[in-house]
Amino acid sequence: YQGSNYLRQRLVLSTISGRPVVITDIRVKDEQPGLRDYEASFVRLLDKVCDGSDISIDETGTTLRYTPGQIIGGSGLVHTCPNSRGLTYFLEALLLLAPLAKQPMTVRLKGVTNSGTDPANRSALPA
């Protein structure tokens, strides 16, 4: 795949199907190319809930190679989300993965809940 569009969905579907994915040309034409802080944080979250994942990001952040592991889940997991995105960005993916985990999944997300870019807050936006 190429580009950053649907990055979260591509990684979640790769995890569910157990098939590796390579995403190239991530924002190569931007002033700040590569993964954003919230996308890198999302990849770290996937690594926490899965066992045996192989994740490789090149030095510029424009190529991501992801080989998923087993969705283990577990309790007592804590993940600090960057303030650039709301918790919903991370929670949506966890809701898709949690039913498939080997163990019940309990994840404590730390971060902001009032990000204007995420669905949880769209009802608060003026019409």
N, C-alpha and C positions, 0 to 999 in steps of 0.2 A: 504494500500500500504506500501511497505518497501523501504527504501533507498532514496537518494536525486535525482536520475535520474528523469528527466521530472517534477521536482517540480513545476516550473512555469506553465507548461501546465496542470498539475493536478489541481492546484488552480484556473486557469482561467476556465477550463471546469466545475469545481465544482460551480464556481460563475455563469456561464451561465445557468447551469442546475438547480441550486438551491438545489443541493444535498450536504450534509455534507461529508467531507473526513477526514480520519485519516491516517497520514503518520508516520510510526515508523522506528526505526533503521536507523536514518539519520547519516551516517558516524560513526557508532559505533566503527569501528575498526581503525579509523584514530587517529593520535597523538592528533589532536584537533577535538573531536567529535562534532556533532550537526550542526545546521544551520550556514552558513557563514553570514558575515555582509550584503552582498548584498541580500541574501535570506530573512533575517529578515526585511530589508528595503522594499523589494517587498511586504511582508505581510502587512507592515504598509501602503504602497501605496494602496493596495486593501481595507484596512479598511477606507481610506480616500474617495475613490470613491463609496463605498457601505455603506448603512445605515442598522444597525442592525446586523452586522456580529458578530459572537462569535469566538474569536481566543484564543487558549490555547497552550502554549509552555511549556514543562516541564523544570525543572531547568537546565538540562544538554543540552537542545536544540535538543535532539534526537527524540522527539515525538512532532508532530504538529497536533492539532485538529482544524479543520476549518469548521464552519457552515456559509455559505454565507448569506449576507443580500441582499436587493434590490440594483441594480446598479443605483445609483442616479445621479452620475456625478456632474455637477455644474461648475460654473466659479470661477476663483480666487484661485483655488487649487494650492499649491506650495509643491513640494517634493524635498528634498535634497538627491541625490543618492550618495552612497559611491564611492570613487575613484577606488575601486577594480573592478568595471565593468562599461562599457560605458552606456550612456543613452539609447542605442538601446535595451539593456536587458529589460528595463522597458517600453519603447515605444512600443515594439512588443505586449505586453500584453494589453496595453491601446488601441491599434488599434482594438483589438478583442472585447473589452468591450464597447468602446465608442458608437458604433451604437445601442447598447441595453440599453443605459442609459435613465432614465426618463427625464433628462434635458440635453441640450447641454453641452458637457464636454470640459473644458479648464483647462489644467494642465501645470504648468510651472515646468520643470524638471531642477534641478541644479546639475551639475556634469561634468564628463569628457566625451569627444566625441571621444577620440583617444585610446580606449582600444583595444589591439590586439586580445582579445578573442571574440569580438562581431562581427556580420556579417557586420556592416557598414564599417569596416576597412579591411575586407578580401581582397578586390581588391588592397589594398596598400601593401599587403604582397608579398615578392619575390616568384616567381614561383619555 
